[in-house]
């Protein structure tokens, strides 16, 4: 029985492209669409066969463990998961984590209760003992925006994304660059700090550590971080924020002070949410929806409940999107 991976291989495209064709997504070239449809016809691929290919005694539901799911990054990843689940007649069981204790409880219960056929974990760190529990219980798990050496994962090269953003500002002549990062308990924050510092190191200079702030990935955090820097007497010529929401918060602070973007301060964000385009915000685009969709597809295609094999992790390269806010 053919799977979505067989179709992708036959058509010489990625699984995500097959998914977009199945969903009628317009962002596929006619030539590629024809090739995918031809492969589907030749292999007699039936989308619902993906669900049936999993083990018997199924719950027909995907579990999703996610923190603060109302934030834009998580919404986009969840949208990708939901679209695939809907297409394959699968339910979604959402485990919303707001405290560390909740995460520990869920990770202990889920492989025992077996209310889902597999689990997608977004951003949260999975320790070795948790991974071993899922492997022993033969419950498939896939990580999104997180990494564990024995579990399959989909990750963005966050260090590279921050490197691109910082290189862009440095190339425009800025040296006094403020960095509004996320909290360092997040893997993405640590990686983005690494990329920020690497860009300076390539120029043989050191960033001003007094211009680096850490806050939550939200508008309020961006506003507060920028206000604190300003009140401390710091006057950067450019700001790189580790999320678009933080960048928007910084932009709101500047507007309140009568500081013009980009004439007085250049600004770059990260994520490329819909609001970024509306505000003309230069940013780093990462494939949030795609990661969610491909995580669900991989799970439904029969991801083995065993240590990750060759081909994992899947690493996505983000891209720089230049708009007016960086003054370019």
C-alpha positions in Angstrom: 0.0 0.0 0.0 1.6 3.3 -1.1 2.4 6.0 1.3 3.0 9.7 0.9 6.7 9.0 1.0 6.4 6.7 -2.0 4.6 9.5 -3.9 7.3 12.0 -3.0 10.0 9.7 -4.1 8.3 8.8 -7.4 7.7 12.5 -8.2 11.2 13.5 -7.0 9.8 16.1 -4.6 9.5 16.6 -0.8 6.7 15.3 1.3 5.6 18.8 1.9 5.1 19.4 -1.8 2.9 16.3 -2.1 0.9 17.6 0.9 0.4 21.0 -0.8 -0.8 19.4 -3.9 -3.3 17.2 -2.0 -4.5 20.3 -0.2 -4.9 22.4 -3.3 -2.3 24.9 -2.2 -1.7 27.4 -5.1 2.0 27.7 -4.3 3.0 24.8 -6.4 4.1 25.2 -10.0 1.8 23.5 -12.7 4.7 21.3 -13.8 5.4 20.0 -10.3 1.7 19.6 -9.6 1.3 17.4 -12.8 4.3 15.3 -11.7 2.9 14.7 -8.3 -0.6 13.9 -9.6 0.9 11.4 -12.1 2.7 9.7 -9.3 -0.4 9.5 -7.1 -2.3 7.9 -10.0 0.4 5.5 -10.9 0.9 4.3 -7.3 -2.9 4.4 -6.7 -2.1 6.4 -3.5 -5.1 6.9 -1.2 -4.4 9.6 1.5 -6.5 7.8 4.1 -4.3 4.7 3.7 -1.7 6.6 5.7 -3.8 6.4 8.8 -4.7 2.8 8.2 -1.0 1.8 7.8 -0.4 2.4 11.5 -0.7 -0.4 14.1 -4.1 -1.8 14.8 -6.0 -1.0 18.0 -5.7 2.7 17.1 -7.3 5.8 18.7 -7.2 7.7 15.4 -5.8 10.7 17.2 -2.5 12.6 17.3 -1.3 14.0 20.6 0.4 17.4 20.5 2.4 18.6 23.6 2.8 22.4 23.3 3.6 25.4 25.6 1.5 28.6 25.4 -0.2 27.5 22.2 -1.8 30.9 21.7 1.5 32.4 20.6 2.0 32.9 16.8 4.8 30.4 16.3 2.8 27.6 17.9 -0.4 28.6 16.1 1.3 28.2 12.7 2.8 24.9 13.6 -0.5 23.7 14.9 -2.2 24.9 11.7 0.1 22.6 9.7 -0.7 19.7 12.0 -4.4 20.3 11.9 -4.6 20.5 8.1 -2.9 17.1 7.8 -5.0 15.6 10.6 -8.2 16.8 9.0 -7.2 15.4 5.6 -6.4 12.0 7.1 -9.6 11.9 9.4 -7.5 12.1 12.5 -8.4 13.8 15.8 -6.0 16.0 17.7 -5.5 15.7 21.5 -3.9 18.9 22.7 -1.8 18.9 25.8 -1.2 22.5 26.8 1.9 23.1 29.0 2.2 26.2 31.1 4.3 24.9 33.9 7.3 22.5 34.2 5.3 20.2 36.4 2.6 19.8 33.8 5.1 18.7 31.2 6.6 16.1 33.5 3.1 14.8 34.3 2.1 14.5 30.7 5.3 12.8 29.7 4.8 10.2 32.4 1.1 9.6 31.6 0.9 9.7 27.8 2.8 6.5 27.0 0.8 4.7 29.7 -2.7 6.0 29.0 -2.4 5.4 25.2 -5.1 7.9 24.3 -3.2 8.8 21.2 -1.4 6.9 18.4 1.6 9.1 18.5 2.9 12.4 19.9 4.2 15.6 18.4 6.2 17.7 20.9 6.7 21.4 20.0 9.7 23.3 21.4 9.8 21.5 24.8 13.0 19.7 25.8 12.6 15.9 26.1 15.2 14.4 28.4 16.7 10.9 27.9 14.5 9.3 30.5 11.4 10.6 28.8 12.6 9.4 25.4 13.4 6.0 26.8 9.8 5.7 28.2 8.2 6.4 24.9 10.6 4.0 23.1 9.9 1.2 25.6 6.2 1.8 25.3 6.4 1.8 21.5 4.6 5.1 21.1 6.0 7.1 18.2 7.2 10.6 19.1 8.5 13.4 16.8 9.9 16.7 18.0 9.3 20.1 16.4 11.7 23.0 17.2 13.4 20.7 19.7 16.1 18.0 19.7 16.9 14.7 21.3 19.5 12.4 19.8 17.4 9.3 19.9 14.1 10.8 18.7 13.2 12.1 15.2 13.0 15.9 15.1 12.3 18.8 12.8 14.4 21.9 13.6 15.3 25.3 12.2 18.9 26.4 12.1 18.3 29.2 14.5 22.0 30.2 14.8 22.1 30.6 11.0 18.9 32.7 11.0 20.4 35.1 13.7 23.6 35.2 11.7 21.7 36.3 8.6 19.9 39.0 10.5 23.0 40.4 12.2 25.1 40.2 9.0 22.4 42.2 7.3 22.6 45.0 9.9 26.4 44.9 9.9 26.5 45.2 6.1 24.5 48.4 6.4 27.3 49.9 8.6 25.7 49.3 12.0 28.0 48.4 14.9 25.9 49.6 17.9 23.3 46.8 17.5 20.9 45.9 20.3 19.8 42.3 20.6 16.4 41.5 22.2 16.6 37.8 22.7 14.2 35.2 24.2 14.8 33.7 27.6 17.9 31.5 27.6 15.9 28.5 28.9 14.7 28.0 25.3 17.0 26.2 22.8 16.1 28.7 20.1 17.3 31.6 22.3 20.6 30.0 22.9 21.1 29.3 19.2 20.1 32.8 18.2 22.6 34.3 20.7 25.2 32.1 19.1 24.4 33.3 15.6 24.4 37.0 16.7 27.8 36.7 18.3 29.2 34.7 15.3 28.3 37.6 12.9 30.3 40.0 15.0 33.2 37.6 15.3 33.4 37.3 11.5 34.0 41.1 11.4 36.6 40.8 14.1 34.7 42.9 16.6 32.8 42.3 19.8 29.1 43.0 20.3 28.3 45.3 23.3 26.9 43.0 25.9 25.1 45.9 27.6 22.9 46.0 24.5 21.7 42.4 24.9 18.4 41.8 26.6 16.4 38.7 27.4 12.6 38.5 27.6 9.6 36.5 26.6 8.8 36.2 22.9 6.0 38.7 23.0 5.2 42.4 22.3 5.3 43.4 25.9 8.7 41.8 26.4 10.0 43.7 23.3 8.7 47.0 24.6 10.0 46.5 28.1 13.4 45.4 26.9 13.8 48.4 24.6 12.5 50.8 27.4 15.1 49.3 29.9 17.9 49.8 27.4 16.8 53.3 26.6 16.5 54.3 30.3 20.0 52.9 30.9 21.3 55.5 28.4 21.9 53.1 25.5 21.2 54.4 22.0 21.6 51.7 19.5 21.5 52.5 15.8 19.9 49.1 15.0 17.9 46.4 16.8 17.6 42.7 16.1 14.7 41.1 17.9 14.5 37.3 18.2 10.9 37.3 17.3 8.6 39.6 15.2 6.4 40.2 18.3 9.4 41.5 20.2 10.3 43.6 17.3 6.8 45.0 17.1 7.0 45.8 20.8 10.3 47.7 20.2 8.7 49.5 17.3 5.8 50.6 19.5 8.3 52.0 22.1 10.1 53.9 19.4 6.8 55.4 18.1 6.0 56.6 21.6 9.4 58.4 21.8 9.1 59.9 18.4 12.0 57.8 17.1 11.7 56.9 13.4 12.2 53.4 12.0 14.3 53.1 9.9 15.5 56.7 9.7 16.7 56.8 13.3 16.9 53.1 14.2 17.0 50.1 11.9 14.9 47.1 13.0 14.9 43.3 12.1 12.7 40.6 13.6 12.4 36.8 13.3 9.6 34.5 12.2 7.9 36.4 9.4 4.4 36.5 10.8 1.6 38.1 8.8 1.9 41.4 10.7 5.5 41.7 9.7 4.6 42.2 6.1 1.9 44.7 6.9 4.4 46.7 9.0 7.2 46.5 6.5 9.3 44.6 9.0 12.6 43.0 7.8 12.7 39.6 9.3 13.9 36.0 9.2 11.4 33.6 7.7 11.1 30.2 9.2 8.8 27.4 7.9 6.4 27.1 10.9 3.4 25.7 9.0 5.6 23.3 7.0 7.2 21.8 10.1 3.8 21.1 11.7 2.5 19.5 8.5 5.6 17.4 7.9 5.6 16.3 11.6 2.0 15.1 11.3 2.7 13.4 7.9 5.8 11.6 9.3 3.8 10.4 12.3 0.9 9.1 10.2 3.2 7.5 7.7 4.3 5.0 10.3 7.1 6.6 12.2 8.7 3.8 14.2 8.7 4.0 18.0 12.4 3.5 18.1 15.5 5.7 18.1 15.8 8.1 15.2 17.6 6.6 12.2 19.5 8.1 9.3 17.8 11.2 7.9 17.1 12.8 11.3 17.0 15.5 12.4 15.6 17.4 9.5 17.1 20.8 9.5 15.4 23.8 7.8 17.4 26.8 6.7 15.6 30.1 7.4 15.9 33.0 5.0 16.3 36.8 5.3 13.3 38.9 4.1 14.3 42.5 3.6 11.7 45.2 4.0 11.8 48.9 4.8 12.3 48.6 8.6 16.0 47.9 8.2 16.5 50.9 6.0 17.6 49.0 3.0 
